[in-house]
Every structure is written in C-alpha cells, then in structure tokens.
Amino acid sequence: MSAGVHGGSLGRWFEELCRLKHEKLRAVVSRNGSNYRMHSNQVPKSGGVYVFWWTGPISSLRAATFNRKLNLHGPGGRTVPIEVDDEWLGLDAGLPVPLYVGKNAGNLSSRIGQHLLLGTPTRIFPGSIGAQRHKPPTTSCQLRAGVEHHFLTETAPLNLILENIGLSYVSLDGDANAANRFYLEDLAIGLMRPPFNIDIER
C-alpha cells in the first residue's frame, strides 16, 4: 500500500493527540530493584505521533530554579539566545504543558524508552551547564536532555520525569502513514510550541 495523506483526518488526530493517555510516565515503566524497563502493554509497539506533557505542579515551572535560558547554535556558528517565558509555556492556562512532540514509524514503546534513558537514573549533564545546550549521549533522548537542561539542580532526573510528565499519542503505523505522521507532527509542533523541540536553522 502506497503512502498517502488523509487531510480530512488530521484535525481529529490532533484532537486525540491533545488527550493524555497516561498522566504520569510511571504508569508505563516497571521497576525491579534499580532496573527500569517499559511495560510490555502500556504503549503500543506500532508507529505514531506522541507528545510528552508536564503534568506536575505548574509552580515547578515558575520556580527560580527552573532554567529558562537556552543558547542555540545558529547560522554562521553564532549563538542565538532563547528564553522560555510563561507565555511561551502557556502557564496561565493551568493545564498540562506540552514539552516535546515526536514521531516513530514502527514502535512507540521502544521510542519512549529511548527518550527516558531508563538505564541512567542520575544526570547525563552536569548541573553547571547554564544556558548552553550540550550534546546528549544519544540522538534519541530529547526529553531527558530537555528536562536536565531546564532543571539544573535536579539530582534524580529520571524520577522527576516519571512522576511529573505524562504521555499522549496517536497510532499511525507503517510506511502507509509516513506522510500522515509527518504532517501531524508538524501541526502539533506549530500549535503547541513545545520548548524541547526548538531548534535554529543553520
């Protein structure tokens, strides 16, 4: 079956993407002693588009310890400073805050696990990184990297994530939905303005 675009369904898929499936990521992760792993049946092993949401106290995002500054690598190698303010995050709405939107062709469960770095409960970045964006240890842990950048004083980032971040997703599996995943992800990023997705053109 060739890939196609179902434009008439895009709005409905976006509506579904805005509905939390899990209020806490703790619900999709099991623990055996110090070992964490994804639950086998909580997130589909099919492709789709997903969103991580801050579902913890909004006061945590207003706190002085929440790092709002980010230095991005811009055109010509110059530094482009960004500041994530209350309006960008939509804090006055008092609702869950979208942090990151992503897509995956074949296994949402595996992709969520890659974001969390379940084998590393301690920090991957030093708390002294300040506004400078550092290169993460993998190309697949954008959520973990974003959390550590903004919560510089957090010593147990995995626990913070599991207790304060939720998940929504839409299953759109396989090559036949490649274009649909692309447009749904783009639509969600454009409307939700998730801070962990921000990048600057080179």
Phi and psi in degrees as a GROMACS rama.xvg file:
@    title "Ramachandran Plot"
@    xaxis  label "Phi"
@    yaxis  label "Psi"
@TYPE xy
-78.4636  154.142  SER-2
-71.3937  138.727  ALA-3
-139.473  174.779  GLY-4
-116.702  125.333  VAL-5
-105.293  74.8551  HIS-6
-58.7128  -34.188  GLY-7
-67.3711  -21.248  GLY-8
-93.4203  -9.71686  SER-9
-58.9313  -43.4313  LEU-10
-64.3326  -37.2674  GLY-11
-70.0822  -39.0025  ARG-12
-63.5498  -40.3348  TRP-13
-62.8435  -40.2251  PHE-14
-59.1086  -43.856  GLU-15
-65.0704  -36.907  GLU-16
-64.6169  -23.2594  LEU-17
-84.5636  -1.17453  CYS-18
-103.683  119.696  ARG-19
-62.0015  131.894  LEU-20
-90.7993  -34.9959  LYS-21
-136.937  121.065  HIS-22
-71.3106  -29.5132  GLU-23
-131.136  137.309  LYS-24
-66.3555  -15.6954  LEU-25
-54.1342  -29.4013  ARG-26
-71.226  -18.9835  ALA-27
-107.142  3.42337  VAL-28
-124.213  135.269  VAL-29
-108.212  157.423  SER-30
-131.306  133.663  ARG-31
-126.879  97.9053  ASN-32
66.895  -120.597  GLY-33
-96.6115  5.13246  SER-34
-100.417  131.903  ASN-35
-113.176  148.002  TYR-36
-153.666  159.59  ARG-37
-70.507  138.052  MET-38
-61.1585  144.782  HIS-39
-73.417  -20.4222  SER-40
-129.012  15.8218  ASN-41
-94.0234  -27.108  GLN-42
-129.403  133.946  VAL-43
-63.0997  147.099  PRO-44
-93.2256  51.4494  LYS-45
-136.503  165.967  SER-46
-74.9146  166.626  GLY-47
166.949  -168.55  GLY-48
-117.922  140.314  VAL-49
-136.728  158.75  TYR-50
-135.548  133.042  VAL-51
-94.3812  134.621  PHE-52
-123.253  140.218  TRP-53
-77.7505  115.027  TRP-54
-113.798  -0.14827  THR-55
-77.3911  -169.981  GLY-56
-61.0974  132.592  PRO-57
-62.9365  -27.7919  ILE-58
-59.7454  -27.5595  SER-59
-66.0361  -30.3664  SER-60
-84.7598  -13.1743  LEU-61
-95.6804  -11.7939  ARG-62
-65.5427  152.386  ALA-63
-64.001  -23.0265  ALA-64
-81.4102  -7.78457  THR-65
-82.1437  112.222  PHE-66
-73.879  117.811  ASN-67
-99.8469  -7.13876  ARG-68
-98.3972  143.993  LYS-69
-147.343  126.297  LEU-70
-101.717  116.416  ASN-71
-102.886  152.004  LEU-72
-83.411  112.506  HIS-73
-104.964  -169.944  GLY-74
-56.7051  140.961  PRO-75
68.4483  12.9748  GLY-76
80.9554  2.13994  GLY-77
-77.3442  156.348  ARG-78
-85.0724  131.933  THR-79
-113.803  107.395  VAL-80
-78.6575  136.707  PRO-81
-125.514  143.215  ILE-82
-127.8  125.064  GLU-83
-88.396  106.55  VAL-84
-101.388  178.614  ASP-85
-60.7895  -38.5076  ASP-86
-66.5634  -42.1269  GLU-87
-56.351  -44.7996  TRP-88
-78.919  -14.6556  LEU-89
67.6146  36.728  GLY-90
-65.3339  -30.3398  LEU-91
-65.7879  -19.2572  ASP-92
-70.8438  -22.2339  ALA-93
69.2318  21.8041  GLY-94
-110.973  166.934  LEU-95
-52.9371  143.219  PRO-96
-105.924  121.836  VAL-97
-69.1012  128.738  PRO-98
-105.013  -38.0386  LEU-99
-155.317  136.658  TYR-100
-117.062  135.396  VAL-101
-145.655  174.712  GLY-102
-140.075  158.667  LYS-103
-151.218  140.248  ASN-104
-79.3581  -31.3538  ALA-105
-138.58  -11.2363  GLY-106
-159.465  92.0612  ASN-107
-62.1311  -38.9411  LEU-108
-60.124  -47.9852  SER-109
-62.5898  -39.9323  SER-110
-65.662  -40.6497  ARG-111
-62.178  -42.9055  ILE-112
-60.5629  -38.7099  GLY-113
-62.4296  -37.4007  GLN-114
-62.7559  -35.2948  HIS-115
-83.1801  -21.9539  LEU-116
50.7578  62.231  LEU-117
-61.7515  -23.6739  LEU-118
-82.7667  0.340835  GLY-119
-129.688  86.8136  THR-120
-72.6885  -23.3638  PRO-121
-90.7141  176.837  THR-122
-65.8898  145.798  ARG-123
-96.0995  -20.0115  ILE-124
-117.65  149.286  PHE-125
-69.9338  152.557  PRO-126
-70.7601  -4.82808  GLY-127
-96.902  12.7738  SER-128
-69.9966  -21.4669  ILE-129
61.3891  -135.212  GLY-130
-83.347  -15.0376  ALA-131
-73.0229  126.763  GLN-132
-77.3629  125.657  ARG-133
-100.895  155.046  HIS-134
-73.0661  124.22  LYS-135
-73.815  164.017  PRO-136
-68.6212  -20.9282  PRO-137
-133.342  169.127  THR-138
-91.2493  7.32033  THR-139
-121.89  8.78904  SER-140
-114.307  45.2376  CYS-141
-60.7758  -36.8739  GLN-142
-64.6052  -51.0298  LEU-143
-59.3122  -44.0483  ARG-144
-62.6571  -41.9998  ALA-145
-64.3187  -43.371  GLY-146
-61.4416  -46.2096  VAL-147
-67.002  -31.9986  GLU-148
-68.2398  -39.6883  HIS-149
-87.7001  -23.6485  HIS-150
-111.458  74.9931  PHE-151
-66.5842  -26.5881  LEU-152
-96.0089  1.05015  THR-153
-76.979  121.909  GLU-154
-93.2337  -14.9252  THR-155
-125.462  69.5781  ALA-156
-63.4164  -33.8314  PRO-157
-64.2356  -42.9329  LEU-158
-63.6292  -41.1096  ASN-159
-57.5975  -44.725  LEU-160
-63.2658  -48.6263  ILE-161
-64.1135  -29.5108  LEU-162
-93.4534  -18.164  GLU-163
-127.048  0.812015  ASN-164
-124.058  134.698  ILE-165
-111.814  -178.236  GLY-166
-142.119  137.438  LEU-167
-130.726  157.705  SER-168
-162.669  160.822  TYR-169
-127.135  125.678  VAL-170
-77.871  118.987  SER-171
-140.414  89.1166  LEU-172
-89.5452  149.545  ASP-173
74.8415  -179.824  GLY-174
-63.529  -31.1179  ASP-175
-62.7581  -22.094  ALA-176
-108.712  14.9938  ASN-177
-56.518  -47.2876  ALA-178
-69.0452  -37.5808  ALA-179
-64.2809  -41.4589  ASN-180
-62.6816  -42.248  ARG-181
-59.1395  -50.3435  PHE-182
-72.0089  -34.9408  TYR-183
-67.7772  -41.7038  LEU-184
-61.5415  -45.5886  GLU-185
-62.3606  -42.8079  ASP-186
-61.0648  -46.4312  LEU-187
-64.5761  -42.0214  ALA-188
-62.8914  -42.7701  ILE-189
-65.1683  -37.5794  GLY-190
-87.2178  -35.631  LEU-191
-86.0267  -25.6339  MET-192
53.6695  50.5723  ARG-193
-67.0295  128.787  PRO-194
-66.6258  -27.7516  PRO-195
-77.5423  -8.59523  PHE-196
-89.6545  -11.7191  ASN-197
-63.038  136.074  ILE-198
-150.133  165.555  ASP-199
-120.863  137.196  ILE-200
-63.5285  147.65  GLU-201
